[in-house]
Amino acid sequence: MKQVKIGVIGFGTVGTGAISILLNQKELVKKRTGIELILKKVADKDLERPRQISLPRELLTADAWEIIKDPEIDIVVELIGGIHPAKEFIIEALRNGKHVVTANKALLAEEGNDIFKEAKERGLQVGFEASVAGGIPIIKVMREALVANRMLAIYGIINGTTNFILTKMTNEGIDFPEALREAQELGYAEADPTLDIEGIDSAHKLTILASLAYGIPLSFKSVYCEGITKIASQDIEFAKEFGYKIKLLAITKLLDSEIELRVHPTMVPEDYLISKVDGVFNAIYVEGDSVGATLYYGRGAGSMPTGSAVVADIVDIAKGVKTLSFDFSEKYTIKPIEEIESMYYFRFMALDRPGVLSKISGVFGEHNISIASVIQKGRSKAGAVPLVILTHKAKEKDVLQAVQKIDQLPVVAAKSVFIRVEGQEE
Amino acid sequence: MKQVKIGVIGFGTVGTGAISILLNQKELVKKRTGIELILKKVADKDLERPRQISLPRELLTADAWEIIKDPEIDIVVELIGGIHPAKEFIIEALRNGKHVVTANKALLAEEGNDIFKEAKERGLQVGFEASVAGGIPIIKVMREALVANRMLAIYGIINGTTNFILTKMTNEGIDFPEALREAQELGYAEADPTLDIEGIDSAHKLTILASLAYGIPLSFKSVYCEGITKIASQDIEFAKEFGYKIKLLAITKLLDSEIELRVHPTMVPEDYLISKVDGVFNAIYVEGDSVGATLYYGRGAGSMPTGSAVVADIVDIAKGVKTLSFDFSEKYTIKPIEEIESMYYFRFMALDRPGVLSKISGVFGEHNISIASVIQKGRSKAGAVPLVILTHKAKEKDVLQAVQKIDQLPVVAAKSVFIRVEGQEE
């Protein structure tokens, strides 16, 4: 029976999940694969904190280097998160001839090129299934199951916190701050929620997905990133009237040999499957040229789902599966956001006077933006009423210029809001 | 550069897809995997029929044995379907030391134990991703991504024909025969649609999924199988009133160390993601003990999606991935359908007389069936009106006995209909 020895650095939420699966499913994995997974050591700075599982004292160490330097350990699992010292741990583990499994999306998105280079030179594997969408095996799907597909487009709900907040806002008509507070109370959002609500976490994950999809270097800095903090409950209401839901989507597509890489709130037709993905769940829609439309759904975070992905990576590496098949050396231009085309939703807060619609649509006309539908609702005592417009496909560049002009019109009472719209053009 | 030589037996719909992907994505696959896939020979009884792609004459043969006996060929791809001679081809290919890839669910479900035994003894791989749910990589997901999970339940829409028919019936209010005719006109249903509409195709695929999930031998004969031919449009309407959709589900779950294996029309809460899977699309919901709820969606059939799965298997085998990790030797009792528990929907055609409900609910009471909701609608000129009842969880055995008694009541005008209901009990 083949034995594989594992050291885990980081005994937090994901570490606890991975470790408990390693221990509890040991026999199951042995039966299924003929491989015995042996947990040799677990490192964490804090060994006293109470945890869901208790380990024998001799398995524990406060010193990660004990694992990295242990000549018996075959696979080092990095689950501490953050860039430093996670990067140093991983690079040094690779230099010591160990395969690595990590759930660290920030590290991979921002510094992954160095890590994969190091691994490739040494013929070692880096498993990172757990870094994107928790228990959903999207990395395996893209690298292995869809190996014979050119990826045409990927649309992902890959941040559970923001999806929970948007779902709350949609179902209960509450505003962003209240929904965020609830997410924090339930432990779905952190005390400092910036990484999630500003879309940065989604952008990290999108960076990884795009590199797999197109074979390009990890390009986090090229991702356009816009969070959900400016979404108002009235925008969600108007979206509903038009038959859409608002989701924070991570999007990458290949158009005319250029790649789009963007994270932003998006209006999605409510009958699309991805619109039905609610709460903390994640889903990734992948369109391949052979396979067509596919979608993968599950829990994008949490101790056990993410632990399940970590252990699947460990098993693959133990079986000798060569996971590092992409070499991230393809060259594509990444389109700046100004160059994209999209349909758009606009909400203008306009004074309730005659001629407002004609003024705004005049500016649209000057910038080649063609209107698809309009909602203008009753009178307001305060003077400003929402004027909502859906457009046909337009250039982002034109949209930005038009909005700037419209915001200067005397009849416009507040900064205008726009949201990109996906779906078939009518 | 590693080269792998492939022979394809069967140049039909799936063969055409697989071959065109092998040829068109050759460079892509080479770049991604470092492996050159070489199509050495294609066998089909009919070489004259016009096809989407034309191959050089020297690649073609009418004699499958030419491929099976060719010492240069590493992987034999069987895409002719049916039990014989597909089984003989595969067994002989294995005996000649070749790995096998097949899309043949009927063969695997009914005779797969022999094939896997032969492969195991020889240390060869049998890839069968394309046998279940076309382009959805459900086999890989279950064997590899969820390797550290005990499977708690699987619910699949794994037959596109019946899902297309049920979707048509639901959206257009038409009856089964008309929807079937449309499916046939569009090429989604065969001239003899029995395998699809009676649920047999779903049962074949469920057999394969259950063997992977629980490590049991392929047990097609133990699958309870009920098709969609008796679903009336009024049942779909009533389901809607209760907030359900009717889907043909393939279900397997592990309960009290016993396995359920069943295919039947099922009422599913309309807000469940799987309820939104419409038309010819497939989806499989898999619940693992670590990963929780996951769902995989895509095209379950068609030349290119299925071809995509075939080529993914070829690549895995070429890379040396050991796919045959389950040994199908676990022993579980498979529960006979009479032993299951479920919620139920009943439609009784009752004479419009006082006391009918009390008579029927009396029989229910005698058999420990507890009523959750009732719909009894207006008067009928014909005398018989539908009485529709949803129950709490009940034993199938009790349900069968109760229905038999109720059908003998003088106030009941026609054979009663019942449909199993999934979802949370209220």
HADDOCK unambig.tbl for C-alpha pairs under 7 A between the chains (distance, minus, plus):
assign (segid A and resid 21 and name CA) (segid B and resid 148 and name CA) 6.98 0.50 0.50
assign (segid A and resid 25 and name CA) (segid B and resid 148 and name CA) 6.12 0.50 0.50
assign (segid A and resid 29 and name CA) (segid B and resid 147 and name CA) 6.63 0.50 0.50
assign (segid A and resid 29 and name CA) (segid B and resid 148 and name CA) 6.05 0.50 0.50
assign (segid A and resid 32 and name CA) (segid B and resid 325 and name CA) 5.43 0.50 0.50
assign (segid A and resid 32 and name CA) (segid B and resid 326 and name CA) 5.09 0.50 0.50
assign (segid A and resid 33 and name CA) (segid B and resid 325 and name CA) 5.13 0.50 0.50
assign (segid A and resid 135 and name CA) (segid B and resid 291 and name CA) 5.49 0.50 0.50
assign (segid A and resid 137 and name CA) (segid B and resid 145 and name CA) 5.94 0.50 0.50
assign (segid A and resid 144 and name CA) (segid B and resid 312 and name CA) 6.51 0.50 0.50
assign (segid A and resid 145 and name CA) (segid B and resid 137 and name CA) 5.94 0.50 0.50
assign (segid A and resid 145 and name CA) (segid B and resid 309 and name CA) 6.83 0.50 0.50
assign (segid A and resid 145 and name CA) (segid B and resid 312 and name CA) 5.42 0.50 0.50
assign (segid A and resid 146 and name CA) (segid B and resid 312 and name CA) 6.68 0.50 0.50
assign (segid A and resid 147 and name CA) (segid B and resid 29 and name CA) 6.63 0.50 0.50
assign (segid A and resid 147 and name CA) (segid B and resid 312 and name CA) 6.11 0.50 0.50
assign (segid A and resid 148 and name CA) (segid B and resid 21 and name CA) 6.99 0.50 0.50
assign (segid A and resid 148 and name CA) (segid B and resid 25 and name CA) 6.12 0.50 0.50
assign (segid A and resid 148 and name CA) (segid B and resid 29 and name CA) 6.05 0.50 0.50
assign (segid A and resid 148 and name CA) (segid B and resid 308 and name CA) 6.21 0.50 0.50
assign (segid A and resid 148 and name CA) (segid B and resid 311 and name CA) 6.56 0.50 0.50
assign (segid A and resid 148 and name CA) (segid B and resid 312 and name CA) 6.50 0.50 0.50
assign (segid A and resid 273 and name CA) (segid B and resid 276 and name CA) 6.73 0.50 0.50
assign (segid A and resid 276 and name CA) (segid B and resid 273 and name CA) 6.72 0.50 0.50
assign (segid A and resid 290 and name CA) (segid B and resid 304 and name CA) 5.09 0.50 0.50
assign (segid A and resid 290 and name CA) (segid B and resid 305 and name CA) 5.63 0.50 0.50
assign (segid A and resid 290 and name CA) (segid B and resid 308 and name CA) 5.89 0.50 0.50
assign (segid A and resid 291 and name CA) (segid B and resid 135 and name CA) 5.50 0.50 0.50
assign (segid A and resid 291 and name CA) (segid B and resid 304 and name CA) 6.04 0.50 0.50
assign (segid A and resid 291 and name CA) (segid B and resid 305 and name CA) 3.92 0.50 0.50
assign (segid A and resid 291 and name CA) (segid B and resid 308 and name CA) 5.84 0.50 0.50
assign (segid A and resid 292 and name CA) (segid B and resid 305 and name CA) 6.64 0.50 0.50
assign (segid A and resid 293 and name CA) (segid B and resid 298 and name CA) 5.75 0.50 0.50
assign (segid A and resid 294 and name CA) (segid B and resid 297 and name CA) 5.32 0.50 0.50
assign (segid A and resid 294 and name CA) (segid B and resid 298 and name CA) 4.22 0.50 0.50
assign (segid A and resid 295 and name CA) (segid B and resid 296 and name CA) 5.87 0.50 0.50
assign (segid A and resid 295 and name CA) (segid B and resid 297 and name CA) 4.86 0.50 0.50
assign (segid A and resid 295 and name CA) (segid B and resid 298 and name CA) 6.41 0.50 0.50
assign (segid A and resid 296 and name CA) (segid B and resid 295 and name CA) 5.87 0.50 0.50
assign (segid A and resid 296 and name CA) (segid B and resid 296 and name CA) 4.77 0.50 0.50
assign (segid A and resid 296 and name CA) (segid B and resid 297 and name CA) 6.37 0.50 0.50
assign (segid A and resid 297 and name CA) (segid B and resid 294 and name CA) 5.31 0.50 0.50
assign (segid A and resid 297 and name CA) (segid B and resid 295 and name CA) 4.86 0.50 0.50
assign (segid A and resid 297 and name CA) (segid B and resid 296 and name CA) 6.37 0.50 0.50
assign (segid A and resid 298 and name CA) (segid B and resid 293 and name CA) 5.75 0.50 0.50
assign (segid A and resid 298 and name CA) (segid B and resid 294 and name CA) 4.21 0.50 0.50
assign (segid A and resid 298 and name CA) (segid B and resid 295 and name CA) 6.40 0.50 0.50
assign (segid A and resid 304 and name CA) (segid B and resid 290 and name CA) 5.08 0.50 0.50
assign (segid A and resid 304 and name CA) (segid B and resid 291 and name CA) 6.02 0.50 0.50
assign (segid A and resid 305 and name CA) (segid B and resid 290 and name CA) 5.62 0.50 0.50
assign (segid A and resid 305 and name CA) (segid B and resid 291 and name CA) 3.89 0.50 0.50
assign (segid A and resid 305 and name CA) (segid B and resid 292 and name CA) 6.61 0.50 0.50
assign (segid A and resid 308 and name CA) (segid B and resid 148 and name CA) 6.19 0.50 0.50
assign (segid A and resid 308 and name CA) (segid B and resid 290 and name CA) 5.88 0.50 0.50
assign (segid A and resid 308 and name CA) (segid B and resid 291 and name CA) 5.83 0.50 0.50
assign (segid A and resid 309 and name CA) (segid B and resid 145 and name CA) 6.82 0.50 0.50
assign (segid A and resid 311 and name CA) (segid B and resid 148 and name CA) 6.55 0.50 0.50
assign (segid A and resid 312 and name CA) (segid B and resid 144 and name CA) 6.50 0.50 0.50
assign (segid A and resid 312 and name CA) (segid B and resid 145 and name CA) 5.42 0.50 0.50
assign (segid A and resid 312 and name CA) (segid B and resid 146 and name CA) 6.68 0.50 0.50
assign (segid A and resid 312 and name CA) (segid B and resid 147 and name CA) 6.10 0.50 0.50
assign (segid A and resid 312 and name CA) (segid B and resid 148 and name CA) 6.50 0.50 0.50
assign (segid A and resid 321 and name CA) (segid B and resid 321 and name CA) 5.94 0.50 0.50
assign (segid A and resid 325 and name CA) (segid B and resid 32 and name CA) 5.47 0.50 0.50
assign (segid A and resid 325 and name CA) (segid B and resid 33 and name CA) 5.20 0.50 0.50
assign (segid A and resid 326 and name CA) (segid B and resid 32 and name CA) 5.15 0.50 0.50
